Amino acid sequence: LKKYPHMMIARTFSKAYALASCRVGYMLAHRDVIDMIAKTYMPYHMNVPSLVTADTVFQMRSEFEPQIRMICEERERMQEKYKALDAVTVYPSHTNFILIHYPHAEALNKEFIKYGIGVRSFGKTPRLENTLRISIGRTDENDAVYRVMKAFVEGNP
């Protein structure tokens, strides 16, 4: 921030702290940038329960570190597994999900649904055609997704 005074770093509590429904995050930026952005906020743009929850979770953040580490390790493991599958392109990720491109993504998504697995399909969304967003879960959940995906990909040349 000292080197780039116009840069902003924004983070949410959605993924790492499982607070997506609270819609809470924070931004690091130069004071001038913060003042400019603050002018766009409506009065009382945050509710008190969400702020109290975020504050509590932030104070307890060290307790979330093992879960965050597990997600990062699983993400790396699954990226490598998906990369080994034919016709699957894995995009780099530093999040709690992996974005893949697969020519038969819509059919693969239907296969996931058949097995009760929910992923986000972008269908024919411009620039995201045939992509799926696969969230990272526990090892057993990730392995279940991979088994279905591997069987489908290997059966569809």
Secondary structure by P-SEA (a helix, b strand, c coil): ccccccbbbbbbccccccccccccccccccaaaaaaaaaacccccccaaaaaaaaaaaaacccaaaaaaaaaaaaaaaaaaaaaccccccccccccbbbbbbcaaaaaaaaaaaacbbbbbcccccccccbbbbbbccaaaaaaaaaaaaaaaaacc
